Amino acid sequence: MINLGIRDNLAIGDVLSIQQAGGSMVDEVERSRMTLQQRFRTMFKRDQMQMPGKEIGTLLVYKTFEQMSYAVIISSTEPATLNNLVVSP
């Protein structure tokens, strides 16, 4: 089951990529350009960049509804888990 459906322009037969969420890291280059006052403001907020995810498989949509769809995993290099991202390849 995926949380995309007809309202997201998903159709039967669409092939999607399954991705693990990437890690996040602090942008030290951007932080080095900040003034001391800006650094203190962001110290506790820890502005982080989201790194790209890793593709772990593909799936085929076989039944769509308004807000969700059913799909079957065609190939996978690692087990798919709850909250994996599903994107257009």
Contacts in CASP RR format, 6 or more apart in sequence:
PFRMAT RR
TARGET T0000
AUTHOR 0000-0000-0000
METHOD contacts of the structure
MODEL  1
MINLGIRDNLAIGDVLSIQQAGGSMVDEVERSRMTLQQRFRTMFKRDQMQ
MPGKEIGTLLVYKTFEQMSYAVIISSTEPATLNNLVVSP
1 68 0 8 1.000
1 69 0 8 1.000
1 70 0 8 1.000
1 71 0 8 1.000
2 16 0 8 1.000
2 59 0 8 1.000
2 61 0 8 1.000
2 68 0 8 1.000
2 69 0 8 1.000
2 70 0 8 1.000
2 71 0 8 1.000
2 86 0 8 1.000
3 67 0 8 1.000
3 68 0 8 1.000
4 10 0 8 1.000
4 68 0 8 1.000
4 69 0 8 1.000
4 86 0 8 1.000
5 64 0 8 1.000
5 65 0 8 1.000
5 66 0 8 1.000
5 67 0 8 1.000
5 68 0 8 1.000
5 69 0 8 1.000
6 64 0 8 1.000
6 65 0 8 1.000
6 66 0 8 1.000
7 66 0 8 1.000
7 67 0 8 1.000
10 61 0 8 1.000
10 64 0 8 1.000
10 69 0 8 1.000
11 61 0 8 1.000
11 64 0 8 1.000
12 61 0 8 1.000
12 62 0 8 1.000
12 63 0 8 1.000
12 64 0 8 1.000
13 60 0 8 1.000
13 61 0 8 1.000
13 62 0 8 1.000
14 60 0 8 1.000
14 61 0 8 1.000
15 58 0 8 1.000
15 59 0 8 1.000
15 60 0 8 1.000
15 61 0 8 1.000
15 74 0 8 1.000
15 89 0 8 1.000
16 58 0 8 1.000
16 59 0 8 1.000
16 61 0 8 1.000
16 71 0 8 1.000
16 86 0 8 1.000
16 87 0 8 1.000
16 88 0 8 1.000
16 89 0 8 1.000
17 55 0 8 1.000
17 57 0 8 1.000
17 58 0 8 1.000
17 86 0 8 1.000
17 87 0 8 1.000
17 88 0 8 1.000
17 89 0 8 1.000
18 55 0 8 1.000
18 56 0 8 1.000
18 57 0 8 1.000
18 58 0 8 1.000
18 59 0 8 1.000
18 73 0 8 1.000
18 76 0 8 1.000
18 80 0 8 1.000
18 84 0 8 1.000
18 85 0 8 1.000
18 86 0 8 1.000
19 53 0 8 1.000
19 54 0 8 1.000
19 55 0 8 1.000
19 56 0 8 1.000
19 84 0 8 1.000
19 85 0 8 1.000
19 86 0 8 1.000
19 87 0 8 1.000
20 53 0 8 1.000
20 54 0 8 1.000
20 56 0 8 1.000
20 78 0 8 1.000
20 84 0 8 1.000
20 85 0 8 1.000
21 53 0 8 1.000
21 83 0 8 1.000
21 84 0 8 1.000
21 85 0 8 1.000
22 50 0 8 1.000
22 51 0 8 1.000
22 52 0 8 1.000
22 53 0 8 1.000
22 54 0 8 1.000
23 50 0 8 1.000
23 51 0 8 1.000
23 53 0 8 1.000
24 48 0 8 1.000
24 49 0 8 1.000
24 50 0 8 1.000
24 51 0 8 1.000
25 48 0 8 1.000
25 49 0 8 1.000
25 51 0 8 1.000
26 46 0 8 1.000
26 47 0 8 1.000
26 48 0 8 1.000
26 49 0 8 1.000
27 47 0 8 1.000
27 48 0 8 1.000
27 49 0 8 1.000
30 47 0 8 1.000
31 39 0 8 1.000
31 42 0 8 1.000
31 47 0 8 1.000
34 42 0 8 1.000
53 85 0 8 1.000
55 89 0 8 1.000
56 76 0 8 1.000
56 77 0 8 1.000
56 78 0 8 1.000
56 80 0 8 1.000
56 84 0 8 1.000
57 73 0 8 1.000
57 74 0 8 1.000
57 75 0 8 1.000
57 76 0 8 1.000
57 77 0 8 1.000
57 78 0 8 1.000
57 80 0 8 1.000
58 73 0 8 1.000
58 74 0 8 1.000
58 75 0 8 1.000
58 76 0 8 1.000
58 89 0 8 1.000
59 71 0 8 1.000
59 72 0 8 1.000
59 73 0 8 1.000
59 74 0 8 1.000
59 86 0 8 1.000
60 71 0 8 1.000
60 72 0 8 1.000
60 74 0 8 1.000
61 69 0 8 1.000
61 70 0 8 1.000
61 71 0 8 1.000
62 70 0 8 1.000
62 71 0 8 1.000
62 72 0 8 1.000
63 69 0 8 1.000
63 70 0 8 1.000
64 70 0 8 1.000
71 86 0 8 1.000
73 80 0 8 1.000
END
